[in-house]
């Protein structure tokens, strides 16, 4: 039991230090500065300007079940 603690405690300490360092970097790199901009951008997206009707092939080459027509 003691040998497993001597292995797991340093590994856990390294993980805590790495996660803390990454979180510290994320704070000072501006990762959390503007969290509402991405959420609002999807609401302000204008889908009607680029919309085009789907191309219709007239059903050629297809039967009612979606499999290719056999001649």
Biopython code that builds the backbone (N, CA, C, O; Angstrom):
import numpy as np
from Bio.PDB.StructureBuilder import StructureBuilder

atoms = [
    (1, "UNK", "N", (0.822, -1.186, 0.000)),
    (1, "UNK", "CA", (0.000, 0.000, 0.000)),
    (1, "UNK", "C", (0.867, 1.250, 0.000)),
    (1, "UNK", "O", (0.558, 2.218, -0.695)),
    (2, "UNK", "N", (1.925, 1.238, 0.756)),
    (2, "UNK", "CA", (2.803, 2.399, 0.837)),
    (2, "UNK", "C", (3.498, 2.645, -0.493)),
    (2, "UNK", "O", (3.689, 3.794, -0.893)),
    (3, "UNK", "N", (3.874, 1.577, -1.178)),
    (3, "UNK", "CA", (4.568, 1.754, -2.455)),
    (3, "UNK", "C", (3.643, 2.371, -3.510)),
    (3, "UNK", "O", (4.093, 3.147, -4.353)),
    (4, "UNK", "N", (2.347, 2.025, -3.463)),
    (4, "UNK", "CA", (1.423, 2.633, -4.427)),
    (4, "UNK", "C", (1.203, 4.108, -4.121)),
    (4, "UNK", "O", (1.042, 4.905, -5.046)),
    (5, "UNK", "N", (1.192, 4.489, -2.853)),
    (5, "UNK", "CA", (1.068, 5.907, -2.498)),
    (5, "UNK", "C", (2.299, 6.696, -2.915)),
    (5, "UNK", "O", (2.191, 7.850, -3.332)),
    (6, "UNK", "N", (3.468, 6.076, -2.803)),
    (6, "UNK", "CA", (4.690, 6.757, -3.218)),
    (6, "UNK", "C", (4.727, 6.981, -4.729)),
    (6, "UNK", "O", (5.428, 7.873, -5.208)),
    (7, "UNK", "N", (3.980, 6.179, -5.476)),
    (7, "UNK", "CA", (3.891, 6.363, -6.916)),
    (7, "UNK", "C", (2.763, 7.318, -7.300)),
    (7, "UNK", "O", (2.948, 8.193, -8.145)),
    (8, "UNK", "N", (1.594, 7.149, -6.677)),
    (8, "UNK", "CA", (0.417, 7.904, -7.091)),
    (8, "UNK", "C", (0.410, 9.354, -6.606)),
    (8, "UNK", "O", (-0.096, 10.225, -7.313)),
    (9, "UNK", "N", (0.941, 9.629, -5.458)),
    (9, "UNK", "CA", (0.953, 11.010, -4.956)),
    (9, "UNK", "C", (1.793, 11.948, -5.824)),
    (9, "UNK", "O", (1.317, 13.038, -6.142)),
    (10, "UNK", "N", (3.000, 11.591, -6.218)),
    (10, "UNK", "CA", (3.732, 12.492, -7.122)),
    (10, "UNK", "C", (3.057, 12.656, -8.490)),
    (10, "UNK", "O", (3.090, 13.743, -9.066)),
    (11, "UNK", "N", (2.448, 11.588, -9.010)),
    (11, "UNK", "CA", (1.741, 11.693, -10.287)),
    (11, "UNK", "C", (0.559, 12.651, -10.148)),
    (11, "UNK", "O", (0.334, 13.491, -11.019)),
    (12, "UNK", "N", (-0.190, 12.529, -9.061)),
    (12, "UNK", "CA", (-1.322, 13.421, -8.836)),
    (12, "UNK", "C", (-0.854, 14.862, -8.664)),
    (12, "UNK", "O", (-1.508, 15.783, -9.152)),
    (13, "UNK", "N", (0.255, 15.068, -7.984)),
    (13, "UNK", "CA", (0.791, 16.413, -7.791)),
    (13, "UNK", "C", (1.218, 17.026, -9.119)),
    (13, "UNK", "O", (1.001, 18.215, -9.350)),
    (14, "UNK", "N", (1.816, 16.235, -9.982)),
    (14, "UNK", "CA", (2.208, 16.731, -11.311)),
    (14, "UNK", "C", (0.970, 17.101, -12.118)),
    (14, "UNK", "O", (0.963, 18.134, -12.787)),
    (15, "UNK", "N", (-0.080, 16.277, -12.068)),
    (15, "UNK", "CA", (-1.317, 16.591, -12.781)),
    (15, "UNK", "C", (-1.935, 17.896, -12.274)),
    (15, "UNK", "O", (-2.395, 18.713, -13.072)),
    (16, "UNK", "N", (-1.948, 18.093, -10.982)),
    (16, "UNK", "CA", (-2.520, 19.312, -10.410)),
    (16, "UNK", "C", (-1.723, 20.533, -10.856)),
    (16, "UNK", "O", (-2.305, 21.568, -11.179)),
    (17, "UNK", "N", (-0.419, 20.423, -10.876)),
    (17, "UNK", "CA", (0.423, 21.554, -11.294)),
    (17, "UNK", "C", (0.224, 21.853, -12.786)),
    (17, "UNK", "O", (0.137, 23.017, -13.178)),
    (18, "UNK", "N", (0.154, 20.818, -13.606)),
    (18, "UNK", "CA", (-0.049, 21.024, -15.047)),
    (18, "UNK", "C", (-1.415, 21.645, -15.319)),
    (18, "UNK", "O", (-1.516, 22.587, -16.106)),
    (19, "UNK", "N", (-2.452, 21.140, -14.691)),
    (19, "UNK", "CA", (-3.790, 21.688, -14.894)),
    (19, "UNK", "C", (-3.865, 23.125, -14.396)),
    (19, "UNK", "O", (-4.478, 23.973, -15.045)),
    (20, "UNK", "N", (-3.252, 23.407, -13.256)),
    (20, "UNK", "CA", (-3.219, 24.776, -12.741)),
    (20, "UNK", "C", (-2.475, 25.714, -13.677)),
    (20, "UNK", "O", (-2.903, 26.850, -13.884)),
    (21, "UNK", "N", (-1.362, 25.250, -14.245)),
    (21, "UNK", "CA", (-0.594, 26.087, -15.175)),
    (21, "UNK", "C", (-1.390, 26.347, -16.455)),
    (21, "UNK", "O", (-1.375, 27.464, -16.973)),
    (22, "UNK", "N", (-2.082, 25.330, -16.967)),
    (22, "UNK", "CA", (-2.907, 25.527, -18.160)),
    (22, "UNK", "C", (-4.069, 26.469, -17.896)),
    (22, "UNK", "O", (-4.411, 27.280, -18.756)),
    (23, "UNK", "N", (-4.673, 26.377, -16.735)),
    (23, "UNK", "CA", (-5.757, 27.281, -16.385)),
    (23, "UNK", "C", (-5.241, 28.707, -16.229)),
    (23, "UNK", "O", (-5.893, 29.652, -16.675)),
    (24, "UNK", "N", (-4.105, 28.870, -15.616)),
    (24, "UNK", "CA", (-3.477, 30.189, -15.461)),
    (24, "UNK", "C", (-3.187, 30.798, -16.834)),
    (24, "UNK", "O", (-3.451, 31.978, -17.062)),
    (25, "UNK", "N", (-2.639, 29.984, -17.752)),
    (25, "UNK", "CA", (-2.366, 30.469, -19.100)),
    (25, "UNK", "C", (-3.659, 30.883, -19.808)),
    (25, "UNK", "O", (-3.698, 31.919, -20.473)),
    (26, "UNK", "N", (-4.724, 30.071, -19.664)),
    (26, "UNK", "CA", (-5.989, 30.368, -20.338)),
    (26, "UNK", "C", (-6.584, 31.678, -19.844)),
    (26, "UNK", "O", (-7.161, 32.432, -20.627)),
    (27, "UNK", "N", (-6.449, 31.950, -18.571)),
    (27, "UNK", "CA", (-6.977, 33.203, -18.028)),
    (27, "UNK", "C", (-6.234, 34.393, -18.618)),
    (27, "UNK", "O", (-6.859, 35.357, -19.059)),
    (28, "UNK", "N", (-4.923, 34.336, -18.631)),
    (28, "UNK", "CA", (-4.143, 35.478, -19.097)),
    (28, "UNK", "C", (-4.017, 35.545, -20.619)),
    (28, "UNK", "O", (-3.571, 36.564, -21.147)),
    (29, "UNK", "N", (-4.395, 34.491, -21.334)),
    (29, "UNK", "CA", (-4.376, 34.527, -22.795)),
    (29, "UNK", "C", (-5.698, 35.035, -23.359)),
    (29, "UNK", "O", (-5.843, 35.160, -24.575)),
    (30, "UNK", "N", (-6.654, 35.325, -22.497)),
    (30, "UNK", "CA", (-7.918, 35.886, -22.941)),
    (30, "UNK", "C", (-8.936, 34.864, -23.390)),
    (30, "UNK", "O", (-9.862, 35.209, -24.123)),
    (31, "UNK", "N", (-8.797, 33.625, -22.978)),
    (31, "UNK", "CA", (-9.721, 32.583, -23.404)),
    (31, "UNK", "C", (-11.122, 32.768, -22.841)),
    (31, "UNK", "O", (-12.087, 32.270, -23.421)),
    (32, "UNK", "N", (-11.253, 33.475, -21.723)),
    (32, "UNK", "CA", (-12.551, 33.644, -21.077)),
    (32, "UNK", "C", (-13.043, 35.084, -21.147)),
    (32, "UNK", "O", (-13.950, 35.450, -20.400)),
    (33, "UNK", "N", (-12.471, 35.913, -22.023)),
    (33, "UNK", "CA", (-12.822, 37.326, -22.049)),
    (33, "UNK", "C", (-14.221, 37.584, -22.597)),
    (33, "UNK", "O", (-14.994, 38.310, -21.972)),
    (34, "UNK", "N", (-14.564, 37.019, -23.734)),
    (34, "UNK", "CA", (-15.831, 37.321, -24.381)),
    (34, "UNK", "C", (-16.600, 36.039, -24.644)),
    (34, "UNK", "O", (-16.574, 35.512, -25.757)),
    (35, "UNK", "N", (-17.274, 35.543, -23.641)),
    (35, "UNK", "CA", (-17.978, 34.271, -23.793)),
    (35, "UNK", "C", (-19.352, 34.432, -24.418)),
    (35, "UNK", "O", (-19.917, 33.444, -24.887)),
    (36, "UNK", "N", (-19.916, 35.634, -24.446)),
    (36, "UNK", "CA", (-21.252, 35.798, -25.005)),
    (36, "UNK", "C", (-21.225, 36.081, -26.502)),
    (36, "UNK", "O", (-22.259, 35.939, -27.155)),
    (37, "UNK", "N", (-20.104, 36.469, -27.067)),
    (37, "UNK", "CA", (-20.037, 36.806, -28.494)),
    (37, "UNK", "C", (-20.327, 35.588, -29.375)),
    (37, "UNK", "O", (-21.078, 35.697, -30.344)),
    (38, "UNK", "N", (-19.756, 34.460, -29.060)),
    (38, "UNK", "CA", (-19.992, 33.253, -29.855)),
    (38, "UNK", "C", (-21.436, 32.792, -29.729)),
    (38, "UNK", "O", (-22.016, 32.299, -30.697)),
    (39, "UNK", "N", (-22.013, 32.944, -28.567)),
    (39, "UNK", "CA", (-23.402, 32.532, -28.371)),
    (39, "UNK", "C", (-24.354, 33.426, -29.143)),
    (39, "UNK", "O", (-25.369, 32.943, -29.645)),
    (40, "UNK", "N", (-24.061, 34.710, -29.253)),
    (40, "UNK", "CA", (-24.936, 35.634, -29.966)),
    (40, "UNK", "C", (-24.717, 35.590, -31.470)),
    (40, "UNK", "O", (-25.618, 35.957, -32.224)),
    (41, "UNK", "N", (-23.563, 35.159, -31.927)),
    (41, "UNK", "CA", (-23.282, 35.171, -33.361)),
    (41, "UNK", "C", (-24.179, 34.199, -34.123)),
    (41, "UNK", "O", (-24.520, 34.460, -35.276)),
    (42, "UNK", "N", (-24.562, 33.097, -33.510)),
    (42, "UNK", "CA", (-25.442, 32.153, -34.192)),
    (42, "UNK", "C", (-26.841, 32.726, -34.331)),
    (42, "UNK", "O", (-27.555, 32.384, -35.274)),
    (43, "UNK", "N", (-27.243, 33.584, -33.416)),
    (43, "UNK", "CA", (-28.569, 34.188, -33.490)),
    (43, "UNK", "C", (-28.623, 35.297, -34.536)),
    (43, "UNK", "O", (-29.688, 35.562, -35.095)),
    (44, "UNK", "N", (-27.500, 35.946, -34.809)),
    (44, "UNK", "CA", (-27.461, 37.047, -35.760)),
    (44, "UNK", "C", (-27.071, 36.595, -37.155)),
    (44, "UNK", "O", (-26.903, 37.430, -38.044)),
    (45, "UNK", "N", (-26.926, 35.313, -37.367)),
    (45, "UNK", "CA", (-26.554, 34.777, -38.666)),
    (45, "UNK", "C", (-27.724, 34.909, -39.628)),
    (45, "UNK", "O", (-28.853, 34.554, -39.288)),
    (46, "UNK", "N", (-27.461, 35.421, -40.838)),
    (46, "UNK", "CA", (-28.499, 35.613, -41.836)),
    (46, "UNK", "C", (-28.429, 34.478, -42.850)),
    (46, "UNK", "O", (-27.604, 34.505, -43.764)),
    (47, "UNK", "N", (-29.285, 33.495, -42.688)),
    (47, "UNK", "CA", (-29.280, 32.329, -43.568)),
    (47, "UNK", "C", (-29.995, 32.573, -44.888)),
    (47, "UNK", "O", (-29.793, 31.818, -45.839)),
    (48, "UNK", "N", (-30.821, 33.600, -44.970)),
    (48, "UNK", "CA", (-31.629, 33.784, -46.170)),
    (48, "UNK", "C", (-30.834, 34.335, -47.344)),
    (48, "UNK", "O", (-31.249, 34.144, -48.487)),
    (49, "UNK", "N", (-29.730, 35.000, -47.120)),
    (49, "UNK", "CA", (-28.994, 35.612, -48.224)),
    (49, "UNK", "C", (-28.250, 34.577, -49.068)),
    (49, "UNK", "O", (-28.077, 34.802, -50.266)),
    (50, "UNK", "N", (-27.819, 33.499, -48.525)),
    (50, "UNK", "CA", (-27.053, 32.493, -49.251)),
    (50, "UNK", "C", (-27.866, 31.255, -49.587)),
    (50, "UNK", "O", (-27.332, 30.320, -50.183)),
    (51, "UNK", "N", (-29.139, 31.221, -49.225)),
    (51, "UNK", "CA", (-29.943, 30.024, -49.426)),
    (51, "UNK", "C", (-30.280, 29.858, -50.898)),
    (51, "UNK", "O", (-30.656, 30.819, -51.569)),
    (52, "UNK", "N", (-30.146, 28.640, -51.396)),
    (52, "UNK", "CA", (-30.535, 28.324, -52.765)),
    (52, "UNK", "C", (-31.363, 27.057, -52.732)),
    (52, "UNK", "O", (-31.147, 26.196, -51.880)),
    (53, "UNK", "N", (-32.315, 26.933, -53.653)),
    (53, "UNK", "CA", (-33.156, 25.725, -53.635)),
    (53, "UNK", "C", (-32.326, 24.500, -53.978)),
    (53, "UNK", "O", (-31.375, 24.597, -54.753)),
    (54, "UNK", "N", (-32.669, 23.356, -53.416)),
    (54, "UNK", "CA", (-31.911, 22.133, -53.709)),
    (54, "UNK", "C", (-32.094, 21.732, -55.163)),
    (54, "UNK", "O", (-33.171, 21.903, -55.734)),
    (55, "UNK", "N", (-31.050, 21.203, -55.749)),
    (55, "UNK", "CA", (-31.100, 20.773, -57.141)),
    (55, "UNK", "C", (-31.978, 19.537, -57.258)),
    (55, "UNK", "O", (-31.874, 18.616, -56.448)),
    (56, "UNK", "N", (-32.832, 19.520, -58.254)),
    (56, "UNK", "CA", (-33.726, 18.391, -58.474)),
    (56, "UNK", "C", (-33.285, 17.648, -59.721)),
    (56, "UNK", "O", (-33.092, 18.262, -60.771)),
    (57, "UNK", "N", (-33.124, 16.346, -59.622)),
    (57, "UNK", "CA", (-32.725, 15.564, -60.777)),
    (57, "UNK", "C", (-33.932, 14.943, -61.481)),
    (57, "UNK", "O", (-33.765, 14.161, -62.416)),
    (58, "UNK", "N", (-35.131, 15.281, -61.044)),
    (58, "UNK", "CA", (-36.336, 14.789, -61.691)),
    (58, "UNK", "C", (-36.631, 13.337, -61.408)),
    (58, "UNK", "O", (-37.524, 12.760, -62.028)),
    (59, "UNK", "N", (-35.913, 12.736, -60.498)),
    (59, "UNK", "CA", (-36.162, 11.353, -60.137)),
    (59, "UNK", "C", (-35.563, 10.358, -61.097)),
    (59, "UNK", "O", (-35.866, 9.170, -60.993)),
    (60, "UNK", "N", (-34.735, 10.774, -62.019)),
    (60, "UNK", "CA", (-34.140, 9.850, -62.972)),
    (60, "UNK", "C", (-33.119, 8.968, -62.268)),
    (60, "UNK", "O", (-32.333, 9.429, -61.441)),
    (61, "UNK", "N", (-33.152, 7.703, -62.615)),
    (61, "UNK", "CA", (-32.195, 6.778, -62.045)),
    (61, "UNK", "C", (-32.574, 6.275, -60.678)),
    (61, "UNK", "O", (-31.794, 5.562, -60.046)),
    (62, "UNK", "N", (-33.738, 6.621, -60.209)),
    (62, "UNK", "CA", (-34.159, 6.183, -58.882)),
    (62, "UNK", "C", (-35.533, 5.550, -58.966)),
    (62, "UNK", "O", (-36.397, 6.011, -59.713)),
    (63, "UNK", "N", (-35.726, 4.508, -58.207)),
    (63, "UNK", "CA", (-37.050, 3.946, -58.025)),
    (63, "UNK", "C", (-37.598, 4.495, -56.731)),
    (63, "UNK", "O", (-36.932, 5.293, -56.072)),
    (64, "UNK", "N", (-38.770, 4.097, -56.357)),
    (64, "UNK", "CA", (-39.403, 4.616, -55.158)),
    (64, "UNK", "C", (-38.670, 4.280, -53.875)),
    (64, "UNK", "O", (-38.843, 4.982, -52.879)),
    (65, "UNK", "N", (-37.855, 3.230, -53.860)),
    (65, "UNK", "CA", (-37.187, 2.827, -52.633)),
    (65, "UNK", "C", (-35.797, 3.422, -52.481)),
    (65, "UNK", "O", (-35.128, 3.141, -51.487)),
    (66, "UNK", "N", (-35.335, 4.231, -53.423)),
    (66, "UNK", "CA", (-34.039, 4.868, -53.300)),
    (66, "UNK", "C", (-32.889, 4.074, -53.871)),
    (66, "UNK", "O", (-31.746, 4.529, -53.833)),
    (67, "UNK", "N", (-33.166, 2.890, -54.402)),
    (67, "UNK", "CA", (-32.093, 2.100, -54.977)),
    (67, "UNK", "C", (-31.932, 2.484, -56.448)),
    (67, "UNK", "O", (-32.887, 2.968, -57.056)),
    (68, "UNK", "N", (-30.756, 2.281, -57.033)),
    (68, "UNK", "CA", (-30.547, 2.642, -58.447)),
    (68, "UNK", "C", (-31.453, 1.832, -59.365)),
    (68, "UNK", "O", (-31.758, 0.670, -59.098)),
    (69, "UNK", "N", (-31.879, 2.477, -60.459)),
    (69, "UNK", "CA", (-32.765, 1.803, -61.420)),
    (69, "UNK", "C", (-31.953, 0.791, -62.237)),
    (69, "UNK", "O", (-30.865, 1.095, -62.724)),
    (70, "UNK", "N", (-32.489, -0.374, -62.368)),
    (70, "UNK", "CA", (-31.831, -1.421, -63.150)),
    (70, "UNK", "C", (-32.494, -1.537, -64.527)),
    (70, "UNK", "O", (-33.720, -1.584, -64.625)),
    (71, "UNK", "N", (-31.703, -1.581, -65.562)),
    (71, "UNK", "CA", (-32.241, -1.687, -66.923)),
    (71, "UNK", "C", (-32.346, -3.118, -67.367)),
    (71, "UNK", "O", (-32.780, -3.386, -68.487)),
]
sb = StructureBuilder()
sb.init_structure("model")
sb.init_model(0)
sb.init_chain("A")
sb.init_seg("    ")
for serial, (resi, resn, name, xyz) in enumerate(atoms, 1):
    if name == "N":
        sb.init_residue(resn, " ", resi, " ")
    sb.init_atom(name, np.array(xyz, "f"), 0.0, 1.0, " ", f" {name:<3s}", serial, name[0])
structure = sb.get_structure()
